[in-house]
């Protein structure tokens, strides 16, 4: 049954806290960021709640809700998709008739073990014809990729649910929100005569429920991270419940399916899915089901980057800049028009001492550093998290000096890490070397100790033994997509020992960089 939101007294939303020791990684970043709205039970959902919602339609009618979890994929319930012909989605539609964007669906993926009669494994994905352009009205909700989160979900007391379902006998035009109590599975068994498994959640309240039309929508909560930033994370999908919407419903537990979600997207997205000749290669689209109506998509774009206006020309010089302070200097690489990353080792933390010297269109200029942020878990004894972000007082705007590209989505980062054939580039010394990443065990054998998971290593290809000449080295991979080629930053030089170079894997720190970028922008 499709379901809808009914009035209920406001319940306080439990914020789940993630400790610093827990590893966290999202499917898509940035995600789940909005100002927390003031909500009255059963009233229209505030604008921030609508930014990750998708309203699924066929050629004539509204079908179900869904959520944006990736720039080309929407998450929903499997039972919404089994007859999914001629589907399209409306995005950013607090008012269902006034969407911020509309996208055609070119393929649907229903979980292979979905049992319609029992609503088992009631989860599915919709693939869109083109990438979503994220705006203030359209953003992804977070999918937490660590299955260990499931243990914390079992302890939650309340959830938030959203949908446009039946209200007062008809489809709600305005998106509705409700807070639901987390109930024991036996409560759903008693009221619905249905045995829930460990991959299903029972939730509801005495005075309200989700109802017809809300299927596929999210069950979510805020997760608070050690940085004191909270993100909206989807934990469930509206599945089914009492036909009269009397207080309890069953929800698919998303944390039980994160591996299926990430692997399905990785297999079926057009973007980097393999490695060839040192490039992060772009695959061809998988042929859609012959029984489905399909509109050919335009040429697939590149995946989202940390800074979308990064350099698109592999022949263009990479913007490496010397960072000067009295008596010494370091070398960093430009990653946005105003941010530089560099090794944290030996870098002063007092921004007033630091500046960069820039030559643009033949004009020389000194640009002061406004702030220096070393990774909070940087340790000098083993160079762990050896990375710092420096913010310039003035942005650098030049077609000749574009920031280097950094992947922000985990499935693409994982493919980039598989590219064994990479390049070391040093524009400061005008050098370039072809290199191959070494396995961690080989690194340990040469170094005599184990590097950590956020580091990569390789044999030194240069003929110099001076470590200061290596500090401007960066490791890059080439990305090729429909003839559009650009460099992707993999690592920055950290230290060398016994003819082995060790680099900080920048892609393992994009969550920190993004959170820092957000805080720097909001504080300026």
Backbone torsions as a table, in degrees:
resi	resn	phi	psi	omega
1	UNK	NA	140.2	171.7
2	UNK	-82.1	152.1	-165.4
3	UNK	-132.8	161.8	-175.4
4	UNK	-142.3	158.6	-175.5
5	UNK	-86.2	133.7	-178.4
6	UNK	-118.2	156.0	-176.7
7	UNK	-58.1	143.5	177.4
8	UNK	-155.2	149.9	176.3
9	UNK	-66.1	142.8	-176.3
10	UNK	-63.7	130.9	174.1
11	UNK	-111.4	143.7	178.5
12	UNK	-70.4	137.6	-176.9
13	UNK	-87.8	125.4	177.1
14	UNK	-71.7	129.9	175.2
15	UNK	-98.5	120.6	-179.8
16	UNK	-81.5	129.3	-179.0
17	UNK	-101.0	134.1	175.5
18	UNK	-106.9	126.4	-177.5
19	UNK	-78.9	163.3	-177.1
20	UNK	-63.8	-24.7	-178.0
21	UNK	-79.1	-15.5	-177.9
22	UNK	-84.4	133.8	178.2
23	UNK	-79.0	128.6	179.0
24	UNK	-129.2	141.0	178.6
25	UNK	-152.4	134.8	-179.2
26	UNK	-101.1	154.5	176.1
27	UNK	-63.0	-42.0	-177.9
28	UNK	-135.7	136.7	177.3
29	UNK	-134.9	146.8	-6.2
30	UNK	-71.2	160.4	-177.7
31	UNK	-155.4	161.4	170.0
32	UNK	57.3	28.1	-177.9
33	UNK	-108.0	122.4	173.8
34	UNK	-160.8	161.8	173.7
35	UNK	-73.1	138.7	-177.7
36	UNK	-70.6	122.8	-176.8
37	UNK	-81.5	162.2	168.3
38	UNK	-91.9	126.5	-170.9
39	UNK	-124.9	135.0	168.5
40	UNK	-102.8	135.8	-174.6
41	UNK	-53.7	125.4	176.8
42	UNK	79.2	-1.9	178.2
43	UNK	-80.9	175.0	178.1
44	UNK	-58.5	142.4	178.7
45	UNK	-72.4	139.3	178.2
46	UNK	-67.5	158.8	-175.5
47	UNK	-52.3	-43.3	-179.1
48	UNK	-58.2	-27.3	179.2
49	UNK	-73.8	-22.4	-173.8
50	UNK	-85.7	-10.8	-168.9
51	UNK	-69.4	-25.3	177.9
52	UNK	-105.5	7.3	-179.3
53	UNK	-85.9	144.5	174.8
54	UNK	-125.2	130.0	173.5
55	UNK	-98.9	120.2	-174.7
56	UNK	-95.6	125.2	179.4
57	UNK	-122.5	153.2	162.2
58	UNK	-100.7	-164.9	-174.0
59	UNK	-64.9	-16.1	-176.5
60	UNK	-127.5	-29.8	-169.6
61	UNK	-138.8	157.4	168.9
62	UNK	-66.3	137.7	-177.9
63	UNK	-110.8	-56.3	-172.4
64	UNK	-160.2	171.4	169.5
65	UNK	-92.3	170.8	176.9
66	UNK	-165.8	178.4	179.8
67	UNK	-133.7	144.7	173.0
68	UNK	-77.0	118.9	178.3
69	UNK	-120.2	-7.0	-173.2
70	UNK	-162.5	155.9	-174.5
71	UNK	-66.9	-12.2	177.5
72	UNK	-128.6	7.3	-175.6
73	UNK	-136.8	140.4	174.7
74	UNK	-116.1	138.0	179.7
75	UNK	-98.2	137.7	178.9
76	UNK	-153.9	-172.5	176.9
77	UNK	-86.4	144.2	-178.5
78	UNK	-61.5	-38.2	-176.1
79	UNK	-66.7	-15.3	175.1
80	UNK	-78.0	-15.9	-167.3
81	UNK	-114.7	-7.9	-173.4
82	UNK	-65.1	-23.9	174.1
83	UNK	-118.4	45.4	-170.5
84	UNK	-85.4	73.1	177.3
85	UNK	-102.0	144.8	175.2
86	UNK	53.2	45.5	-178.0
87	UNK	-88.6	149.9	168.6
88	UNK	-146.4	164.3	-178.2
89	UNK	-124.6	143.3	171.5
90	UNK	-104.1	128.6	-174.5
91	UNK	-114.5	151.3	177.3
92	UNK	61.3	35.9	-173.1
93	UNK	-107.5	80.3	170.8
94	UNK	-58.1	-45.9	166.6
95	UNK	-93.0	119.4	-171.3
96	UNK	-61.7	-19.9	179.5
97	UNK	-93.7	0.9	-178.7
98	UNK	-131.0	63.6	-178.6
99	UNK	-72.2	154.3	174.4
100	UNK	-79.2	-25.1	-179.1
101	UNK	-157.4	153.6	176.6
102	UNK	-130.2	133.7	-178.9
103	UNK	-131.9	140.1	174.6
104	UNK	-78.0	142.8	175.5
105	UNK	-93.6	126.5	-179.9
106	UNK	-103.4	-14.1	179.7
107	UNK	-162.4	151.6	173.9
108	UNK	-126.7	149.2	-179.5
109	UNK	-128.7	106.6	177.4
110	UNK	-93.0	137.2	-178.9
111	UNK	-54.1	135.7	-173.1
112	UNK	-63.5	-20.6	180.0
113	UNK	-106.0	18.9	179.2
114	UNK	-64.7	128.4	176.3
115	UNK	-116.4	104.3	-172.1
116	UNK	-61.4	-39.6	-175.8
117	UNK	-67.4	-22.5	-177.2
118	UNK	-117.3	-0.3	-177.5
119	UNK	55.7	31.2	175.9
120	UNK	-79.5	140.1	178.5
121	UNK	53.6	46.3	-175.6
122	UNK	-82.2	76.2	-176.7
123	UNK	-149.3	142.0	-179.9
124	UNK	-156.2	166.2	-179.3
125	UNK	-126.3	144.4	172.7
126	UNK	-112.1	128.5	177.7
127	UNK	-97.2	130.4	-176.2
128	UNK	-92.4	157.4	-175.1
129	UNK	-71.7	-23.8	178.6
130	UNK	-150.5	163.6	-176.5
131	UNK	-68.4	143.0	175.2
132	UNK	-72.7	136.0	172.4
133	UNK	-93.0	113.3	-178.1
134	UNK	-73.7	133.1	179.0
135	UNK	-136.3	-174.8	178.7
136	UNK	-66.2	-19.9	-180.0
137	UNK	-100.9	-9.4	-176.9
138	UNK	-135.1	112.8	-179.1
139	UNK	-145.4	157.0	176.2
140	UNK	-83.7	146.8	168.1
141	UNK	-81.8	156.0	-176.1
142	UNK	-81.6	138.0	168.0
143	UNK	-113.9	113.6	-177.5
144	UNK	-81.1	119.3	-169.3
145	UNK	-84.9	-4.4	179.2
146	UNK	-88.6	112.3	-180.0
147	UNK	-60.0	-17.5	-179.9
148	UNK	-64.9	-16.2	177.5
149	UNK	-61.6	-23.8	-177.8
150	UNK	-54.7	-38.1	179.3
151	UNK	-61.8	-35.8	177.9
152	UNK	-73.9	-33.9	178.9
153	UNK	-61.0	-38.4	-178.9
154	UNK	-60.8	-22.6	-177.0
155	UNK	-95.5	-8.3	-178.4
156	UNK	-65.1	149.2	-179.0
157	UNK	-99.9	-35.0	-177.4
158	UNK	-136.7	159.1	174.8
159	UNK	-133.9	164.3	170.1
160	UNK	-107.8	139.1	174.7
161	UNK	-128.2	149.8	-176.5
162	UNK	-134.2	150.0	175.0
163	UNK	176.0	167.4	178.1
164	UNK	-108.1	19.2	-169.5
165	UNK	-65.8	-172.5	-172.6
166	UNK	-58.4	124.9	177.0
167	UNK	-134.1	122.0	-177.3
168	UNK	56.0	38.3	173.5
169	UNK	89.4	0.4	179.1
170	UNK	-148.5	165.6	-179.4
171	UNK	-59.8	133.0	177.0
172	UNK	-76.6	129.9	177.8
173	UNK	-75.2	-37.8	-179.3
174	UNK	-95.7	139.4	178.0
175	UNK	-60.1	132.6	-178.8
176	UNK	-107.7	153.0	178.0
177	UNK	-131.2	151.2	179.6
178	UNK	-150.9	148.9	172.9
179	UNK	-105.2	132.5	-175.1
180	UNK	-119.9	143.1	174.2
181	UNK	-78.6	141.8	174.2
182	UNK	-80.5	116.4	-176.0
183	UNK	-106.3	157.6	174.5
184	UNK	-67.5	147.6	-177.7
185	UNK	-60.4	-29.2	178.5
186	UNK	-63.7	-25.9	178.4
187	UNK	-66.6	-41.8	176.1
188	UNK	-68.4	-37.7	178.3
189	UNK	-61.5	-41.6	-177.6
190	UNK	-68.4	-40.8	-174.2
191	UNK	-89.2	-26.5	-176.8
192	UNK	-109.7	-5.1	-176.4
193	UNK	55.1	47.9	-175.9
194	UNK	-140.8	131.2	178.3
195	UNK	-87.5	113.3	177.7
196	UNK	-81.1	145.4	172.0
197	UNK	-98.6	-179.0	-174.6
198	UNK	-70.3	-10.0	179.1
199	UNK	-97.9	15.2	178.8
200	UNK	-128.8	149.1	-178.5
201	UNK	-115.7	139.6	173.8
202	UNK	-105.7	128.9	-179.5
203	UNK	-150.1	157.3	177.8
204	UNK	166.8	-177.1	175.7
205	UNK	-144.1	169.2	178.8
206	UNK	-74.2	-28.9	-170.4
207	UNK	-109.1	7.5	-179.2
208	UNK	-174.7	171.1	-177.2
209	UNK	-167.6	165.2	164.3
210	UNK	-76.8	159.7	-173.5
211	UNK	-151.3	-161.1	-174.3
212	UNK	-57.7	131.3	178.1
213	UNK	101.9	-14.9	-178.9
214	UNK	-93.0	-2.9	179.7
215	UNK	-51.8	142.2	178.2
216	UNK	88.2	-15.0	-180.0
217	UNK	-75.0	174.1	-171.9
218	UNK	-92.7	150.0	162.5
219	UNK	-110.6	121.2	-170.3
220	UNK	-142.5	172.0	174.1
221	UNK	-154.8	167.5	172.8
222	UNK	-87.6	138.4	172.7
223	UNK	-114.0	128.4	179.9
224	UNK	-97.1	126.0	-178.1
225	UNK	-101.8	166.2	-177.5
226	UNK	-55.4	-24.1	179.1
227	UNK	-76.0	1.6	-176.4
228	UNK	67.3	21.4	172.8
229	UNK	-104.8	139.6	179.8
230	UNK	-111.4	148.1	-178.3
231	UNK	-131.9	141.5	175.7
232	UNK	-79.1	122.2	-175.8
233	UNK	-119.8	131.1	178.6
234	UNK	-81.6	129.0	-178.6
235	UNK	-115.2	-20.6	-177.6
236	UNK	-148.6	170.0	176.3
237	UNK	-129.7	132.7	178.2
238	UNK	-60.7	123.2	-176.5
239	UNK	-112.5	-68.6	180.0
240	UNK	-161.0	174.7	179.1
241	UNK	-175.6	-159.8	179.9
242	UNK	-64.1	130.5	-179.4
243	UNK	-57.9	-26.5	179.4
244	UNK	-93.9	6.2	178.0
245	UNK	57.8	46.9	-174.9
246	UNK	-99.7	60.8	163.6
247	UNK	97.4	-25.5	-179.9
248	UNK	-131.0	150.2	176.7
249	UNK	-148.4	164.7	-179.5
250	UNK	-112.3	137.2	-174.5
251	UNK	-130.2	136.3	174.9
252	UNK	-69.1	129.9	-179.4
253	UNK	-80.9	104.7	-175.8
254	UNK	-62.3	-34.0	-177.3
255	UNK	-63.2	-19.1	177.7
256	UNK	-81.6	-6.5	-172.8
257	UNK	-127.2	15.2	-176.1
258	UNK	-64.3	-34.1	177.3
259	UNK	-65.5	-41.7	178.5
260	UNK	-64.7	-41.5	180.0
261	UNK	-61.7	-51.8	-175.7
262	UNK	-67.6	-38.8	-179.3
263	UNK	-71.4	-36.3	178.2
264	UNK	-65.0	-43.0	177.4
265	UNK	-65.1	-44.1	-179.3
266	UNK	-61.4	-37.7	-178.8
267	UNK	-74.9	-29.1	-168.2
268	UNK	-113.6	-9.4	175.1
269	UNK	-74.4	152.3	-178.5
270	UNK	-76.5	-12.6	-166.3
271	UNK	-82.8	-169.7	-167.0
272	UNK	-50.7	117.7	179.5
273	UNK	-129.0	7.0	-178.9
274	UNK	-162.7	-179.6	-177.6
275	UNK	-134.5	133.7	-179.3
276	UNK	-152.8	128.0	174.6
277	UNK	59.4	30.0	179.3
278	UNK	86.0	-9.8	179.2
279	UNK	-91.0	152.6	167.4
280	UNK	-84.7	101.7	-165.8
281	UNK	-82.1	156.7	176.8
282	UNK	-105.3	129.0	-178.5
283	UNK	-88.4	166.2	173.5
284	UNK	-82.5	151.1	178.3
285	UNK	-63.9	143.4	175.1
286	UNK	-71.4	136.5	-177.7
287	UNK	-61.9	132.3	179.6
288	UNK	-73.0	164.5	176.1
289	UNK	-55.8	128.3	-176.3
290	UNK	-63.3	-22.0	-178.8
291	UNK	-83.0	-8.3	-178.1
292	UNK	-96.3	147.2	172.4
293	UNK	-75.4	133.9	-171.8
294	UNK	-141.4	132.0	175.3
295	UNK	-104.3	122.4	-178.1
296	UNK	-55.7	136.9	-179.3
297	UNK	-85.1	158.2	173.7
298	UNK	-70.7	171.1	179.7
299	UNK	-54.5	128.1	-175.3
300	UNK	-65.0	136.7	178.4
301	UNK	-80.1	173.1	174.1
302	UNK	-73.2	157.9	178.3
303	UNK	-67.1	163.9	-178.6
304	UNK	-64.7	143.0	-179.0
305	UNK	-114.3	164.3	175.0
306	UNK	-56.3	-39.6	179.7
307	UNK	-135.6	110.0	-169.8
308	UNK	-67.8	-17.8	177.6
309	UNK	-95.2	30.2	178.4
310	UNK	-72.7	170.0	-174.3
311	UNK	-62.3	128.2	179.4
312	UNK	-101.8	-0.3	-174.6
313	UNK	-115.5	115.9	-177.3
314	UNK	-67.4	-19.2	179.9
315	UNK	-85.6	-14.3	-179.6
316	UNK	-73.7	146.8	-179.9
317	UNK	-66.3	138.9	175.9
318	UNK	-76.4	137.1	-173.7
319	UNK	-80.0	77.7	172.1
320	UNK	-92.8	133.8	-174.1
321	UNK	-126.5	139.9	172.5
322	UNK	-79.8	131.8	178.9
323	UNK	-105.6	111.5	-173.7
324	UNK	-99.0	147.4	167.2
325	UNK	-149.1	166.8	-173.9
326	UNK	-53.7	117.1	174.0
327	UNK	89.1	-4.1	-178.2
328	UNK	-162.6	-177.8	176.7
329	UNK	-159.3	162.3	170.9
330	UNK	-129.7	173.9	178.8
331	UNK	-124.6	130.0	177.7
332	UNK	-123.1	176.9	179.5
333	UNK	-128.5	136.3	-178.5
334	UNK	-72.9	127.3	-178.5
335	UNK	-116.9	-17.9	166.9
336	UNK	-139.0	-176.1	179.7
337	UNK	-71.8	-6.8	-177.7
338	UNK	-138.1	1.4	-178.7
339	UNK	-119.9	140.0	175.8
340	UNK	-122.2	140.5	169.7
341	UNK	-112.0	146.7	-179.7
342	UNK	-152.7	169.4	174.9
343	UNK	-66.7	139.7	-180.0
344	UNK	-73.8	-26.9	-177.4
345	UNK	-56.2	129.3	175.8
346	UNK	67.5	0.4	-178.2
347	UNK	-81.5	125.6	177.0
348	UNK	-62.5	150.9	179.6
349	UNK	-97.8	-9.3	179.1
350	UNK	-88.0	107.6	-173.8
351	UNK	-63.5	-28.0	-176.5
352	UNK	-61.7	-22.4	-179.0
353	UNK	-84.1	-10.3	-166.6
354	UNK	-109.3	146.2	174.3
355	UNK	-157.5	161.2	173.6
356	UNK	-119.3	150.7	178.7
357	UNK	-107.2	118.8	-173.4
358	UNK	-121.5	136.6	174.2
359	UNK	-116.5	113.4	-178.9
360	UNK	-125.1	125.1	-179.3
361	UNK	49.5	41.8	176.2
362	UNK	80.2	0.1	-178.7
363	UNK	-108.8	127.2	-179.7
364	UNK	-90.4	141.9	179.8
365	UNK	-151.0	148.1	173.6
366	UNK	-99.7	130.2	179.7
367	UNK	-117.7	118.4	-178.6
368	UNK	-73.9	153.5	174.4
369	UNK	-91.1	129.8	-179.2
370	UNK	-86.0	-38.4	-178.3
371	UNK	-153.4	154.2	176.6
372	UNK	-126.0	125.9	179.9
373	UNK	-125.5	103.6	174.5
374	UNK	-81.5	148.7	179.4
375	UNK	-55.9	133.5	-175.5
376	UNK	-61.9	-20.2	-179.5
377	UNK	-108.1	21.1	176.0
378	UNK	-66.8	131.0	177.2
379	UNK	-125.9	132.5	-173.9
380	UNK	-78.1	-25.6	-174.9
381	UNK	-71.8	-30.7	179.9
382	UNK	-127.4	12.1	177.0
383	UNK	58.3	25.6	178.5
384	UNK	-68.8	134.5	-179.3
385	UNK	55.6	46.3	-176.9
386	UNK	-80.5	75.5	-176.4
387	UNK	-151.0	142.9	178.3
388	UNK	-139.1	150.2	176.1
389	UNK	-115.0	129.8	178.5
390	UNK	-116.4	132.4	178.7
391	UNK	-103.0	128.6	177.7
392	UNK	-79.4	150.1	175.9
393	UNK	-64.7	-40.0	179.3
394	UNK	-120.8	144.5	177.0
395	UNK	-73.0	156.0	176.9
396	UNK	-105.4	115.6	-179.4
397	UNK	-118.7	106.6	-176.9
398	UNK	-159.2	136.6	175.7
399	UNK	-71.7	-21.1	-178.7
400	UNK	-86.6	-14.6	-178.1
401	UNK	-133.5	85.2	-179.5
402	UNK	-97.0	144.5	175.5
403	UNK	-62.5	152.1	176.3
404	UNK	-75.8	153.2	-177.1
405	UNK	-84.8	142.7	176.5
406	UNK	-132.0	124.4	176.8
407	UNK	-69.8	143.0	-178.7
408	UNK	-119.4	-8.1	-177.0
409	UNK	-101.6	131.6	-168.5
410	UNK	-59.6	-41.5	-175.3
411	UNK	-64.6	-31.6	177.8
412	UNK	-78.8	-35.5	176.6
413	UNK	-62.2	-40.2	179.8
414	UNK	-63.6	-39.1	176.7
415	UNK	-65.9	-38.7	178.3
416	UNK	-62.9	-37.4	-179.5
417	UNK	-69.2	-19.8	177.9
418	UNK	-81.6	-10.3	-178.1
419	UNK	-76.7	93.1	-175.4
420	UNK	-66.7	-30.9	-178.5
421	UNK	-95.2	109.4	-177.5
422	UNK	-128.4	-172.5	177.9
423	UNK	-129.4	141.8	164.5
424	UNK	-95.7	128.2	-179.3
425	UNK	-123.6	138.8	176.0
426	UNK	-139.3	94.4	179.8
427	UNK	-74.7	-20.0	178.5
428	UNK	-64.4	-39.8	179.1
429	UNK	-108.0	7.0	178.4
430	UNK	56.0	49.5	178.6
431	UNK	-123.3	154.7	178.3
432	UNK	-153.6	132.5	-178.2
433	UNK	-132.8	140.1	169.5
434	UNK	-82.0	131.6	-176.5
435	UNK	-137.9	164.2	175.2
436	UNK	-126.2	134.7	175.9
437	UNK	-67.0	144.2	176.8
438	UNK	-98.6	148.2	172.1
439	UNK	-64.5	151.4	-178.7
440	UNK	-57.2	-36.9	180.0
441	UNK	-66.9	-35.9	177.9
442	UNK	-68.6	-38.7	176.0
443	UNK	-58.8	-47.7	-178.2
444	UNK	-61.4	-37.7	-179.6
445	UNK	-63.5	-41.0	-178.8
446	UNK	-78.2	-40.2	-174.9
447	UNK	-81.5	-28.5	-175.7
448	UNK	89.1	5.1	175.8
449	UNK	-154.1	163.4	-176.4
450	UNK	-90.4	128.7	172.3
451	UNK	-77.7	161.6	-177.9
452	UNK	-89.3	173.2	-171.8
453	UNK	-67.2	-16.5	-179.7
454	UNK	-97.7	17.3	178.6
455	UNK	-126.3	153.1	172.6
456	UNK	-129.4	156.6	-178.5
457	UNK	-139.9	163.9	179.7
458	UNK	-162.3	162.5	176.3
459	UNK	-70.1	137.8	179.5
460	UNK	-66.8	116.9	-178.7
461	UNK	-87.3	-6.3	-175.4
462	UNK	-85.2	171.4	179.1
463	UNK	-109.8	19.3	179.5
464	UNK	-110.5	146.8	176.9
465	UNK	-105.7	3.2	-178.6
466	UNK	-83.1	110.3	-176.6
467	UNK	-63.0	-27.4	-179.1
468	UNK	-67.8	-23.9	177.6
469	UNK	-79.3	-8.8	-179.6
470	UNK	-100.0	-9.2	-171.1
471	UNK	-68.7	-14.8	177.2
472	UNK	-95.9	7.2	178.9
473	UNK	-70.7	137.8	168.4
474	UNK	-130.2	152.1	177.8
475	UNK	-105.8	130.6	-178.4
476	UNK	-131.4	157.5	170.3
477	UNK	-120.7	155.5	178.1
478	UNK	-98.0	131.6	177.0
479	UNK	-109.1	129.2	-178.8
480	UNK	-119.1	118.8	179.5
481	UNK	-138.3	107.5	178.2
482	UNK	52.3	41.6	177.9
483	UNK	83.5	-5.3	177.5
484	UNK	-94.1	116.8	-172.4
485	UNK	-120.6	136.6	176.6
486	UNK	-149.7	161.1	175.1
487	UNK	-83.7	142.5	174.1
488	UNK	-116.1	127.1	-179.7
489	UNK	-74.2	127.4	177.8
490	UNK	-105.5	-47.3	-175.9
491	UNK	-153.0	158.8	173.4
492	UNK	-117.9	146.3	-175.0
493	UNK	-62.3	136.0	178.3
494	UNK	-115.1	-59.4	178.5
495	UNK	-158.4	168.9	176.9
496	UNK	-134.4	150.7	178.3
497	UNK	-159.5	131.8	175.2
498	UNK	53.2	46.4	177.0
499	UNK	67.5	18.0	176.8
500	UNK	-115.9	130.9	176.8
501	UNK	-98.4	134.4	178.1
502	UNK	-118.1	130.3	-177.1
503	UNK	-119.9	146.4	170.4
504	UNK	-76.8	125.1	178.4
505	UNK	-74.5	103.9	-175.3
506	UNK	-63.6	-34.3	-176.8
507	UNK	-64.8	-23.5	177.6
508	UNK	-78.4	-2.7	-177.3
509	UNK	-121.1	14.1	-176.7
510	UNK	-66.9	-32.5	177.5
511	UNK	-61.4	-43.4	178.4
512	UNK	-66.0	-44.0	179.9
513	UNK	-61.7	-43.1	-179.7
514	UNK	-64.7	-42.0	178.8
515	UNK	-65.7	-36.8	178.0
516	UNK	-68.4	-41.9	177.8
517	UNK	-59.2	-42.2	179.3
518	UNK	-63.3	-46.0	-177.6
519	UNK	-69.1	-36.4	178.6
520	UNK	-67.1	-39.1	179.9
521	UNK	-69.4	-38.8	-177.8
522	UNK	-75.7	-22.9	-178.8
523	UNK	-88.8	-14.9	-176.9
524	UNK	-87.0	NA	NA
